[in-house]
Amino acid sequence: MNKDVENIKEELISILRDGLDVDTNKLTDEMCNKSLVGVDIGFVARDLLYVLNKVEEHFSVRIPDSIIIEKRFSTINNIVLAIAQCKK
């Protein structure tokens, strides 16, 4: 993982910790590939809306609808890749 992507991931995890009280100790590499919605991490749909708004605000990016529709905004690692793609 390159340095920019690592920094994005750290900042995203801070957003999740501070805004949604996510226990960052359980965010292993495996967990970062699991869906945010559901049993493992426990988000509901409105939590993803919060994340979307915070990501766009914090990183000064606009996440295209296509990323949402194609379910590429559903895991921590996918969100990091989406942010990196939008920052180019």
CYANA upper distance limits for C-alpha pairs under 8 A (distance plus 0.5 A):
  1 MET  CA      5 VAL  CA      6.82
  1 MET  CA      6 GLU  CA      6.93
  2 ASN  CA      6 GLU  CA      6.74
  3 LYS  CA      7 ASN  CA      6.65
  4 ASP  CA      8 ILE  CA      6.72
  4 ASP  CA     84 ALA  CA      8.33
  5 VAL  CA      9 LYS  CA      6.64
  5 VAL  CA     80 VAL  CA      7.28
  5 VAL  CA     81 LEU  CA      7.94
  5 VAL  CA     84 ALA  CA      7.11
  6 GLU  CA     10 GLU  CA      6.75
  7 ASN  CA     11 GLU  CA      6.69
  8 ILE  CA     12 LEU  CA      6.54
  8 ILE  CA     80 VAL  CA      6.66
  8 ILE  CA     83 ILE  CA      8.08
  8 ILE  CA     84 ALA  CA      8.02
  9 LYS  CA     13 ILE  CA      6.61
  9 LYS  CA     76 ILE  CA      8.20
  9 LYS  CA     77 ASN  CA      8.07
  9 LYS  CA     80 VAL  CA      6.23
 10 GLU  CA     14 SER  CA      6.78
 11 GLU  CA     15 ILE  CA      6.86
 12 LEU  CA     16 LEU  CA      6.82
 12 LEU  CA     55 VAL  CA      7.90
 12 LEU  CA     76 ILE  CA      8.39
 12 LEU  CA     80 VAL  CA      7.90
 13 ILE  CA     17 ARG  CA      6.55
 13 ILE  CA     24 THR  CA      7.62
 14 SER  CA     18 ASP  CA      6.42
 15 ILE  CA     19 GLY  CA      6.17
 15 ILE  CA     20 LEU  CA      8.16
 15 ILE  CA     51 VAL  CA      8.22
 15 ILE  CA     54 LYS  CA      7.90
 16 LEU  CA     20 LEU  CA      5.74
 16 LEU  CA     21 ASP  CA      7.05
 16 LEU  CA     22 VAL  CA      6.19
 16 LEU  CA     51 VAL  CA      7.90
 17 ARG  CA     21 ASP  CA      5.17
 17 ARG  CA     22 VAL  CA      5.05
 17 ARG  CA     23 ASP  CA      7.06
 17 ARG  CA     24 THR  CA      6.97
 18 ASP  CA     22 VAL  CA      8.11
 20 LEU  CA     47 ASP  CA      8.08
 22 VAL  CA     41 ILE  CA      8.47
 23 ASP  CA     27 LEU  CA      7.88
 26 LYS  CA     31 MET  CA      7.79
 27 LEU  CA     31 MET  CA      5.78
 27 LEU  CA     32 CYS  CA      6.53
 28 THR  CA     32 CYS  CA      6.76
 29 ASP  CA     33 ASN  CA      7.40
 30 GLU  CA     34 LYS  CA      7.39
 31 MET  CA     40 ASP  CA      8.18
 31 MET  CA     41 ILE  CA      8.47
 32 CYS  CA     75 THR  CA      6.61
 32 CYS  CA     76 ILE  CA      5.42
 32 CYS  CA     77 ASN  CA      6.09
 33 ASN  CA     75 THR  CA      5.98
 33 ASN  CA     76 ILE  CA      6.95
 33 ASN  CA     77 ASN  CA      6.40
 33 ASN  CA     78 ASN  CA      8.11
 34 LYS  CA     40 ASP  CA      7.76
 34 LYS  CA     41 ILE  CA      8.48
 34 LYS  CA     74 SER  CA      8.50
 34 LYS  CA     75 THR  CA      6.13
 34 LYS  CA     76 ILE  CA      8.25
 35 SER  CA     40 ASP  CA      7.99
 35 SER  CA     41 ILE  CA      7.92
 35 SER  CA     74 SER  CA      5.85
 35 SER  CA     75 THR  CA      5.34
 35 SER  CA     76 ILE  CA      8.48
 36 LEU  CA     40 ASP  CA      7.76
 36 LEU  CA     41 ILE  CA      5.82
 36 LEU  CA     42 GLY  CA      7.01
 36 LEU  CA     43 PHE  CA      6.06
 36 LEU  CA     48 LEU  CA      8.47
 36 LEU  CA     74 SER  CA      6.33
 36 LEU  CA     75 THR  CA      5.98
 36 LEU  CA     76 ILE  CA      7.85
 37 VAL  CA     41 ILE  CA      7.13
 37 VAL  CA     42 GLY  CA      6.14
 37 VAL  CA     43 PHE  CA      4.92
 37 VAL  CA     44 VAL  CA      5.99
 37 VAL  CA     45 ALA  CA      7.47
 37 VAL  CA     48 LEU  CA      8.49
 37 VAL  CA     74 SER  CA      7.84
 38 GLY  CA     42 GLY  CA      5.40
 38 GLY  CA     43 PHE  CA      6.61
 38 GLY  CA     44 VAL  CA      7.65
 43 PHE  CA     47 ASP  CA      6.20
 43 PHE  CA     48 LEU  CA      7.71
 44 VAL  CA     48 LEU  CA      7.49
 45 ALA  CA     49 LEU  CA      7.15
 46 ARG  CA     50 TYR  CA      6.82
 47 ASP  CA     51 VAL  CA      6.75
 48 LEU  CA     52 LEU  CA      6.52
 49 LEU  CA     53 ASN  CA      6.68
 50 TYR  CA     54 LYS  CA      6.60
 51 VAL  CA     55 VAL  CA      6.37
 52 LEU  CA     56 GLU  CA      6.66
 52 LEU  CA     63 ILE  CA      8.21
 53 ASN  CA     57 GLU  CA      6.63
 54 LYS  CA     58 HIS  CA      6.26
 55 VAL  CA     59 PHE  CA      6.27
 55 VAL  CA     60 SER  CA      8.21
 55 VAL  CA     61 VAL  CA      8.01
 55 VAL  CA     83 ILE  CA      8.31
 56 GLU  CA     60 SER  CA      5.86
 56 GLU  CA     61 VAL  CA      5.33
 56 GLU  CA     62 ARG  CA      6.06
 56 GLU  CA     63 ILE  CA      7.34
 57 GLU  CA     61 VAL  CA      7.59
 59 PHE  CA     83 ILE  CA      8.09
 59 PHE  CA     87 LYS  CA      8.50
 61 VAL  CA     83 ILE  CA      7.74
 61 VAL  CA     86 CYS  CA      6.64
 61 VAL  CA     87 LYS  CA      6.97
 62 ARG  CA     86 CYS  CA      7.45
 63 ILE  CA     67 ILE  CA      7.42
 63 ILE  CA     68 ILE  CA      8.44
 63 ILE  CA     82 ALA  CA      7.71
 63 ILE  CA     83 ILE  CA      7.84
 63 ILE  CA     86 CYS  CA      7.23
 64 PRO  CA     68 ILE  CA      7.65
 65 ASP  CA     69 ILE  CA      6.62
 66 SER  CA     70 GLU  CA      6.41
 67 ILE  CA     71 LYS  CA      6.80
 67 ILE  CA     72 ARG  CA      5.61
 67 ILE  CA     73 PHE  CA      6.82
 67 ILE  CA     82 ALA  CA      7.81
 68 ILE  CA     72 ARG  CA      6.39
 68 ILE  CA     73 PHE  CA      5.98
 72 ARG  CA     78 ASN  CA      5.99
 72 ARG  CA     79 ILE  CA      7.31
 72 ARG  CA     82 ALA  CA      7.74
 73 PHE  CA     78 ASN  CA      6.26
 73 PHE  CA     79 ILE  CA      5.50
 73 PHE  CA     82 ALA  CA      7.76
 74 SER  CA     78 ASN  CA      7.07
 74 SER  CA     79 ILE  CA      7.40
 75 THR  CA     79 ILE  CA      6.64
 76 ILE  CA     80 VAL  CA      6.71
 77 ASN  CA     81 LEU  CA      6.81
 78 ASN  CA     82 ALA  CA      6.63
 79 ILE  CA     83 ILE  CA      6.65
 80 VAL  CA     84 ALA  CA      6.72
 81 LEU  CA     85 GLN  CA      6.56
 82 ALA  CA     86 CYS  CA      6.69
 83 ILE  CA     87 LYS  CA      6.65
 84 ALA  CA     88 LYS  CA      7.18
